[in-house]
């Protein structure tokens, strides 16, 4: 086998090892590649900046499972950090059975920093039924009678004055799935101010809703989380991971180039 | 009667749901107070039914020691362990230690395993991109160039290489991607509406368990 053929048949184990190395180095020593903040991210930031801490309550819908990975989880971490910085109260609900556990991961961190469960935030847990459950909850938020800790929903200070989804100043869904369910069942019929945090691969399918104005802000995975951290002035894990992503993308493009170089040289040689 | 009654229920419920969105009379309340909670109960019941089926199928596999029966055992063991554990927490909500331990199992077993599987995809994507993206034809070349531009535009390093990469990436996402996505969304919506209409009128009867 000559070197031209070798360019087209690089052992996948070499690709795996190199990918691991180029991802690991920036995580240990971040490169600090400057990040541009997109309008989709800034829109969410501006909405939260415009909320009133004493008055407004935000609804967060955690509709993803650990299988969606850090790409899904890092977005609500950044958004909740912003809400915490501004002192905005929030309530979480889930239409995915594993969603409440994901919300609890964030809540645990907030509690360790002195924020109070029930006053600053609450986790209402999971409501079965997906699309129909979204509709039911939007029309009657008190349909969930107890939160994940067994407290009566009506007794929670953060839930005072909340009856329907319209009573929330802003609704933010975090999902690894399609945002269309929320849009169909609650956002359009009730005229909610709604944004979505979604895994990167699902961004193209959510774009039409953003451009039509049905989604007021769109946070697409790790990149959006990194942009959000930049806006908050607190570069954290997501920013460091974007360096790793940059390196990984460059490596993959490099391999694609080598594969095509081998292909064309081989074709030329064949003639 | 076995078909007529479910069809009648489907028709009546569908009409109420449809009219509840466009009328202001008593129907929105009927939907909110009755139909919507019923749907939630049915969905929850479906999870219970699925658990029974899962137990039946995997129980047989374990009792007959078919290939991979150990995995079935782990599956059923995990399901019952979590089911019983969660039920205990629901019955004793004040027991915070139990809730903590429940979260511990979840956060330290399921979360890392699920995230690990997701992370492994990066390696497969890298390897398959290298093998699949060959400029063999005009279409393949367009796909290849688009993919490279989107990758560079999405990563911060792209703007450092050429400042126009993010703008080109945005154009690709906002114009060709949007056109395709809108077509898919509108097509799927029309398809869903037609299917719903067929179910409503009793033309589509697959959900009743019989033939058309």
Boltz contact constraints between the chains, C-beta under 6 A:
constraints:
  - contact:
      token1: [A, 12]
      token2: [B, 127]
      max_distance: 6.0
  - contact:
      token1: [A, 15]
      token2: [B, 126]
      max_distance: 6.0
  - contact:
      token1: [A, 15]
      token2: [B, 127]
      max_distance: 6.0
  - contact:
      token1: [A, 16]
      token2: [B, 123]
      max_distance: 6.0
  - contact:
      token1: [A, 19]
      token2: [B, 123]
      max_distance: 6.0
  - contact:
      token1: [A, 19]
      token2: [B, 126]
      max_distance: 6.0
  - contact:
      token1: [A, 33]
      token2: [B, 156]
      max_distance: 6.0
  - contact:
      token1: [A, 33]
      token2: [B, 157]
      max_distance: 6.0
  - contact:
      token1: [A, 35]
      token2: [B, 156]
      max_distance: 6.0
  - contact:
      token1: [A, 36]
      token2: [B, 159]
      max_distance: 6.0
  - contact:
      token1: [A, 36]
      token2: [B, 166]
      max_distance: 6.0
  - contact:
      token1: [A, 66]
      token2: [B, 110]
      max_distance: 6.0
  - contact:
      token1: [A, 66]
      token2: [B, 111]
      max_distance: 6.0
  - contact:
      token1: [A, 66]
      token2: [B, 114]
      max_distance: 6.0
  - contact:
      token1: [A, 66]
      token2: [B, 115]
      max_distance: 6.0
  - contact:
      token1: [A, 67]
      token2: [B, 114]
      max_distance: 6.0
  - contact:
      token1: [A, 69]
      token2: [B, 115]
      max_distance: 6.0
  - contact:
      token1: [A, 69]
      token2: [B, 118]
      max_distance: 6.0
  - contact:
      token1: [A, 101]
      token2: [B, 106]
      max_distance: 6.0
  - contact:
      token1: [A, 128]
      token2: [B, 40]
      max_distance: 6.0
  - contact:
      token1: [A, 128]
      token2: [B, 43]
      max_distance: 6.0
  - contact:
      token1: [A, 128]
      token2: [B, 44]
      max_distance: 6.0
  - contact:
      token1: [A, 129]
      token2: [B, 39]
      max_distance: 6.0
  - contact:
      token1: [A, 129]
      token2: [B, 40]
      max_distance: 6.0
  - contact:
      token1: [A, 129]
      token2: [B, 43]
      max_distance: 6.0
  - contact:
      token1: [A, 132]
      token2: [B, 39]
      max_distance: 6.0
  - contact:
      token1: [A, 133]
      token2: [B, 40]
      max_distance: 6.0
  - contact:
      token1: [A, 136]
      token2: [B, 36]
      max_distance: 6.0
  - contact:
      token1: [A, 139]
      token2: [B, 32]
      max_distance: 6.0
  - contact:
      token1: [A, 140]
      token2: [B, 32]
      max_distance: 6.0
  - contact:
      token1: [A, 150]
      token2: [B, 93]
      max_distance: 6.0
  - contact:
      token1: [A, 204]
      token2: [B, 177]
      max_distance: 6.0
  - contact:
      token1: [A, 205]
      token2: [B, 181]
      max_distance: 6.0
  - contact:
      token1: [A, 207]
      token2: [B, 178]
      max_distance: 6.0
  - contact:
      token1: [A, 208]
      token2: [B, 178]
      max_distance: 6.0
  - contact:
      token1: [A, 208]
      token2: [B, 181]
      max_distance: 6.0
  - contact:
      token1: [A, 208]
      token2: [B, 182]
      max_distance: 6.0
  - contact:
      token1: [A, 242]
      token2: [B, 156]
      max_distance: 6.0
  - contact:
      token1: [A, 245]
      token2: [B, 155]
      max_distance: 6.0
  - contact:
      token1: [A, 246]
      token2: [B, 155]
      max_distance: 6.0
  - contact:
      token1: [A, 246]
      token2: [B, 156]
      max_distance: 6.0
  - contact:
      token1: [A, 246]
      token2: [B, 157]
      max_distance: 6.0
  - contact:
      token1: [A, 249]
      token2: [B, 151]
      max_distance: 6.0
  - contact:
      token1: [A, 249]
      token2: [B, 155]
      max_distance: 6.0
  - contact:
      token1: [A, 252]
      token2: [B, 126]
      max_distance: 6.0
  - contact:
      token1: [A, 252]
      token2: [B, 129]
      max_distance: 6.0
  - contact:
      token1: [A, 253]
      token2: [B, 148]
      max_distance: 6.0
  - contact:
      token1: [A, 255]
      token2: [B, 130]
      max_distance: 6.0
  - contact:
      token1: [A, 256]
      token2: [B, 129]
      max_distance: 6.0
  - contact:
      token1: [A, 256]
      token2: [B, 130]
      max_distance: 6.0
  - contact:
      token1: [A, 256]
      token2: [B, 133]
      max_distance: 6.0
  - contact:
      token1: [A, 259]
      token2: [B, 130]
      max_distance: 6.0
  - contact:
      token1: [A, 260]
      token2: [B, 135]
      max_distance: 6.0
  - contact:
      token1: [A, 263]
      token2: [B, 134]
      max_distance: 6.0
